[in-house]
Amino acid sequence: GGSAKDGARMAKQNMKLILRAFNGECDAAVANVSWNNITKMEERIKKSCDAINQLGSVMKSIAYEFLRLKLDELGLTHEYEEKKHQEREEQRRIREQIREEEKAQREIESAREEAEQEEARYQKALEKARAEAAAATGVQLGRLTEQIRSFESKLDEARKKKERAISRAQLTKSGFVYVISNVGSFGERVYKIGVTRRLEPMERVAELGDASVPFPFD
């Protein structure tokens, strides 16, 4: 309308509109940034800046310094989210380790109890066979002698199993280190390394495959 005053007011209002639009885009990016999408959110802010500057090219545009400050704010928020993610992962790892150790302890205790039961059973059978052999002769004595040897061997194995279980229970950090891959899920040259206190380590490997990936681990 030929009015310098109205033109200045319109330019000021337009700059406020540009700033509000850009700040809104930046706030949305900062609110949605997480530990693993920083690149996507940076591109979102940069593209928003370019688009808004093109729309407001007749008036003043968003300065590079202001864009850089907004990217810095995004970076700091991302760093915070990344630290929170690391803490959650560490807590998850600790919980998983506790569960694994508790399960291993139950298996070890079960193996010890089973070995003790076997030991008692074979000890009783051995004593009975020896008592019968003391009064036997001929073919029956030969058969009982063979039984005694078999019971002695089984009793010795049961005692060894019990000793292994007791030893494993006392060594709280002993176990098996496993190195496994999953080409179907993660591709070549990617490995998972862990430790399990299970008596049978392949049970842990199978458990990992059932829980988290579409293909079994190698």
C-alpha beads as a LAMMPS data file, in Angstrom:
LAMMPS data file: protein, C-alpha beads

218 atoms
217 bonds

1 atom types
1 bond types

-500.0 500.0 xlo xhi
-500.0 500.0 ylo yhi
-500.0 500.0 zlo zhi

Masses

1 110.0

Atoms # bond

1 1 1 0.000 0.000 0.000
2 1 1 2.961 2.343 -0.338
3 1 1 3.405 2.529 3.448
4 1 1 6.974 2.001 4.721
5 1 1 5.599 1.506 8.248
6 1 1 3.183 -1.247 7.169
7 1 1 5.943 -2.844 5.092
8 1 1 8.294 -2.910 8.081
9 1 1 5.556 -4.412 10.259
10 1 1 4.839 -7.061 7.623
11 1 1 8.550 -7.943 7.359
12 1 1 8.789 -8.244 11.160
13 1 1 5.712 -10.463 11.301
14 1 1 7.094 -12.604 8.485
15 1 1 10.408 -13.060 10.332
16 1 1 8.508 -14.139 13.450
17 1 1 6.557 -16.635 11.357
18 1 1 9.776 -18.010 9.839
19 1 1 11.396 -18.284 13.263
20 1 1 8.359 -19.977 14.802
21 1 1 8.200 -22.492 11.946
22 1 1 11.917 -23.309 12.231
23 1 1 11.833 -23.552 16.020
24 1 1 8.832 -25.875 15.765
25 1 1 10.689 -28.187 13.386
26 1 1 13.757 -28.149 15.642
27 1 1 11.718 -28.834 18.786
28 1 1 10.065 -31.788 17.056
29 1 1 13.453 -33.182 16.009
30 1 1 14.906 -32.771 19.510
31 1 1 11.815 -34.411 21.055
32 1 1 12.102 -37.406 18.712
33 1 1 15.862 -37.924 18.708
34 1 1 17.011 -41.212 20.223
35 1 1 20.289 -43.073 20.637
36 1 1 20.199 -44.442 17.082
37 1 1 18.637 -41.790 14.810
38 1 1 20.838 -38.695 15.149
39 1 1 21.705 -38.593 11.436
40 1 1 18.047 -38.667 10.426
41 1 1 17.136 -35.860 12.833
42 1 1 20.091 -33.705 11.705
43 1 1 18.924 -34.054 8.103
44 1 1 15.422 -33.119 9.161
45 1 1 16.611 -29.849 10.726
46 1 1 18.873 -28.983 7.778
47 1 1 16.135 -29.664 5.231
48 1 1 13.664 -27.615 7.247
49 1 1 16.124 -24.726 7.335
50 1 1 16.653 -24.885 3.565
51 1 1 12.924 -25.096 2.835
52 1 1 12.027 -22.220 5.165
53 1 1 14.832 -20.058 3.817
54 1 1 13.618 -20.632 0.266
55 1 1 10.078 -19.638 1.229
56 1 1 11.330 -16.526 3.015
57 1 1 14.071 -15.596 0.557
58 1 1 12.543 -12.172 -0.111
59 1 1 12.788 -11.372 3.586
60 1 1 15.552 -12.311 6.019
61 1 1 16.392 -16.016 6.386
62 1 1 17.644 -18.332 9.135
63 1 1 21.325 -17.596 9.839
64 1 1 23.884 -20.418 9.687
65 1 1 24.973 -19.664 13.261
66 1 1 21.432 -20.226 14.524
67 1 1 21.230 -23.500 12.552
68 1 1 24.511 -24.629 14.117
69 1 1 23.218 -23.885 17.615
70 1 1 20.091 -25.921 16.948
71 1 1 22.251 -28.822 15.695
72 1 1 24.352 -28.533 18.854
73 1 1 21.203 -28.749 20.974
74 1 1 20.142 -31.827 19.012
75 1 1 23.609 -33.363 19.497
76 1 1 23.523 -32.835 23.266
77 1 1 20.062 -34.377 23.502
78 1 1 21.254 -37.326 21.437
79 1 1 24.265 -37.759 23.723
80 1 1 21.938 -37.825 26.732
81 1 1 19.668 -40.402 25.072
82 1 1 22.702 -42.489 24.133
83 1 1 23.910 -42.519 27.751
84 1 1 20.454 -43.558 28.937
85 1 1 20.451 -46.361 26.363
86 1 1 23.883 -47.520 27.532
87 1 1 22.662 -47.578 31.128
88 1 1 19.585 -49.586 30.154
89 1 1 21.741 -52.028 28.201
90 1 1 24.116 -52.391 31.141
91 1 1 21.211 -53.021 33.511
92 1 1 19.775 -55.536 31.047
93 1 1 23.157 -57.267 30.819
94 1 1 23.413 -57.424 34.610
95 1 1 19.886 -58.843 34.917
96 1 1 20.646 -61.407 32.214
97 1 1 23.873 -62.376 33.964
98 1 1 22.046 -62.785 37.275
99 1 1 19.373 -64.946 35.626
100 1 1 22.050 -67.006 33.889
101 1 1 23.982 -67.544 37.124
102 1 1 20.834 -68.459 39.032
103 1 1 19.850 -70.952 36.343
104 1 1 23.357 -72.395 36.292
105 1 1 23.305 -72.679 40.084
106 1 1 20.017 -74.577 39.946
107 1 1 21.441 -76.925 37.306
108 1 1 24.584 -77.487 39.364
109 1 1 22.553 -78.152 42.509
110 1 1 20.284 -80.531 40.606
111 1 1 23.314 -82.364 39.197
112 1 1 24.806 -82.652 42.684
113 1 1 21.571 -84.031 44.143
114 1 1 21.222 -86.481 41.273
115 1 1 24.832 -87.633 41.742
116 1 1 24.274 -88.099 45.475
117 1 1 21.178 -90.179 44.788
118 1 1 23.112 -92.296 42.295
119 1 1 25.947 -92.678 44.786
120 1 1 23.561 -93.862 47.503
121 1 1 21.782 -96.237 45.115
122 1 1 24.982 -97.830 43.799
123 1 1 26.473 -97.992 47.305
124 1 1 23.421 -99.897 48.515
125 1 1 23.467 -102.204 45.483
126 1 1 27.201 -102.812 45.932
127 1 1 26.830 -103.713 49.596
128 1 1 23.998 -106.112 48.742
129 1 1 26.016 -107.756 45.954
130 1 1 29.039 -108.155 48.226
131 1 1 26.912 -109.719 50.938
132 1 1 25.406 -112.161 48.449
133 1 1 28.836 -112.944 46.969
134 1 1 30.187 -113.844 50.390
135 1 1 27.762 -116.768 50.530
136 1 1 27.750 -117.686 46.800
137 1 1 29.754 -120.247 44.840
138 1 1 30.329 -121.317 41.275
139 1 1 28.398 -119.582 38.479
140 1 1 26.441 -117.411 40.875
141 1 1 29.668 -116.114 42.438
142 1 1 31.061 -115.231 39.009
143 1 1 27.873 -113.348 38.130
144 1 1 27.909 -111.461 41.424
145 1 1 31.600 -110.653 41.043
146 1 1 30.860 -109.086 37.654
147 1 1 27.996 -107.116 39.201
148 1 1 30.305 -105.889 41.960
149 1 1 32.804 -104.577 39.390
150 1 1 30.005 -102.802 37.514
151 1 1 28.599 -101.233 40.694
152 1 1 32.068 -100.138 41.797
153 1 1 32.624 -98.436 38.430
154 1 1 29.232 -96.711 38.528
155 1 1 29.745 -95.681 42.137
156 1 1 33.112 -94.161 41.260
157 1 1 31.543 -92.221 38.355
158 1 1 28.704 -90.969 40.591
159 1 1 31.241 -89.710 43.133
160 1 1 33.205 -87.936 40.407
161 1 1 30.026 -86.278 39.117
162 1 1 29.223 -85.080 42.632
163 1 1 32.752 -83.730 43.078
164 1 1 32.532 -81.857 39.759
165 1 1 29.189 -80.341 40.741
166 1 1 30.507 -79.256 44.152
167 1 1 33.644 -77.820 42.570
168 1 1 31.597 -75.882 39.973
169 1 1 29.323 -74.502 42.703
170 1 1 32.335 -73.237 44.650
171 1 1 33.905 -71.537 41.620
172 1 1 31.313 -68.824 41.057
173 1 1 32.936 -67.385 37.909
174 1 1 34.041 -70.595 36.186
175 1 1 32.297 -71.846 33.075
176 1 1 32.544 -71.952 29.296
177 1 1 33.383 -69.114 26.911
178 1 1 31.320 -69.338 23.726
179 1 1 32.013 -67.631 20.383
180 1 1 28.989 -67.879 18.075
181 1 1 27.905 -66.398 14.754
182 1 1 24.614 -65.984 12.909
183 1 1 25.148 -65.252 9.229
184 1 1 21.418 -65.287 8.472
185 1 1 20.670 -62.625 11.075
186 1 1 23.793 -60.438 11.231
187 1 1 25.903 -61.290 8.169
188 1 1 29.528 -62.339 7.862
189 1 1 32.275 -61.523 10.370
190 1 1 29.894 -60.643 13.206
191 1 1 30.287 -62.666 16.393
192 1 1 28.765 -62.846 19.851
193 1 1 31.171 -63.710 22.658
194 1 1 29.900 -64.644 26.091
195 1 1 30.356 -66.930 29.077
196 1 1 27.986 -69.442 30.624
197 1 1 28.233 -71.482 33.799
198 1 1 25.811 -74.096 32.477
199 1 1 26.988 -77.676 32.717
200 1 1 26.003 -78.040 29.035
201 1 1 27.039 -74.802 27.236
202 1 1 25.131 -75.656 24.042
203 1 1 21.894 -75.283 26.018
204 1 1 22.732 -71.591 26.471
205 1 1 23.566 -71.211 22.765
206 1 1 20.252 -72.801 21.792
207 1 1 18.420 -70.558 24.277
208 1 1 19.947 -67.424 22.728
209 1 1 18.830 -68.554 19.273
210 1 1 15.269 -69.256 20.395
211 1 1 14.865 -65.894 22.121
212 1 1 16.197 -63.181 19.844
213 1 1 16.916 -64.157 16.218
214 1 1 15.086 -65.855 13.341
215 1 1 17.973 -68.291 12.706
216 1 1 19.897 -70.496 15.151
217 1 1 23.444 -69.537 16.139
218 1 1 26.489 -71.439 14.867

Bonds

1 1 1 2
2 1 2 3
3 1 3 4
4 1 4 5
5 1 5 6
6 1 6 7
7 1 7 8
8 1 8 9
9 1 9 10
10 1 10 11
11 1 11 12
12 1 12 13
13 1 13 14
14 1 14 15
15 1 15 16
16 1 16 17
17 1 17 18
18 1 18 19
19 1 19 20
20 1 20 21
21 1 21 22
22 1 22 23
23 1 23 24
24 1 24 25
25 1 25 26
26 1 26 27
27 1 27 28
28 1 28 29
29 1 29 30
30 1 30 31
31 1 31 32
32 1 32 33
33 1 33 34
34 1 34 35
35 1 35 36
36 1 36 37
37 1 37 38
38 1 38 39
39 1 39 40
40 1 40 41
41 1 41 42
42 1 42 43
43 1 43 44
44 1 44 45
45 1 45 46
46 1 46 47
47 1 47 48
48 1 48 49
49 1 49 50
50 1 50 51
51 1 51 52
52 1 52 53
53 1 53 54
54 1 54 55
55 1 55 56
56 1 56 57
57 1 57 58
58 1 58 59
59 1 59 60
60 1 60 61
61 1 61 62
62 1 62 63
63 1 63 64
64 1 64 65
65 1 65 66
66 1 66 67
67 1 67 68
68 1 68 69
69 1 69 70
70 1 70 71
71 1 71 72
72 1 72 73
73 1 73 74
74 1 74 75
75 1 75 76
76 1 76 77
77 1 77 78
78 1 78 79
79 1 79 80
80 1 80 81
81 1 81 82
82 1 82 83
83 1 83 84
84 1 84 85
85 1 85 86
86 1 86 87
87 1 87 88
88 1 88 89
89 1 89 90
90 1 90 91
91 1 91 92
92 1 92 93
93 1 93 94
94 1 94 95
95 1 95 96
96 1 96 97
97 1 97 98
98 1 98 99
99 1 99 100
100 1 100 101
101 1 101 102
102 1 102 103
103 1 103 104
104 1 104 105
105 1 105 106
106 1 106 107
107 1 107 108
108 1 108 109
109 1 109 110
110 1 110 111
111 1 111 112
112 1 112 113
113 1 113 114
114 1 114 115
115 1 115 116
116 1 116 117
117 1 117 118
118 1 118 119
119 1 119 120
120 1 120 121
121 1 121 122
122 1 122 123
123 1 123 124
124 1 124 125
125 1 125 126
126 1 126 127
127 1 127 128
128 1 128 129
129 1 129 130
130 1 130 131
131 1 131 132
132 1 132 133
133 1 133 134
134 1 134 135
135 1 135 136
136 1 136 137
137 1 137 138
138 1 138 139
139 1 139 140
140 1 140 141
141 1 141 142
142 1 142 143
143 1 143 144
144 1 144 145
145 1 145 146
146 1 146 147
147 1 147 148
148 1 148 149
149 1 149 150
150 1 150 151
151 1 151 152
152 1 152 153
153 1 153 154
154 1 154 155
155 1 155 156
156 1 156 157
157 1 157 158
158 1 158 159
159 1 159 160
160 1 160 161
161 1 161 162
162 1 162 163
163 1 163 164
164 1 164 165
165 1 165 166
166 1 166 167
167 1 167 168
168 1 168 169
169 1 169 170
170 1 170 171
171 1 171 172
172 1 172 173
173 1 173 174
174 1 174 175
175 1 175 176
176 1 176 177
177 1 177 178
178 1 178 179
179 1 179 180
180 1 180 181
181 1 181 182
182 1 182 183
183 1 183 184
184 1 184 185
185 1 185 186
186 1 186 187
187 1 187 188
188 1 188 189
189 1 189 190
190 1 190 191
191 1 191 192
192 1 192 193
193 1 193 194
194 1 194 195
195 1 195 196
196 1 196 197
197 1 197 198
198 1 198 199
199 1 199 200
200 1 200 201
201 1 201 202
202 1 202 203
203 1 203 204
204 1 204 205
205 1 205 206
206 1 206 207
207 1 207 208
208 1 208 209
209 1 209 210
210 1 210 211
211 1 211 212
212 1 212 213
213 1 213 214
214 1 214 215
215 1 215 216
216 1 216 217
217 1 217 218
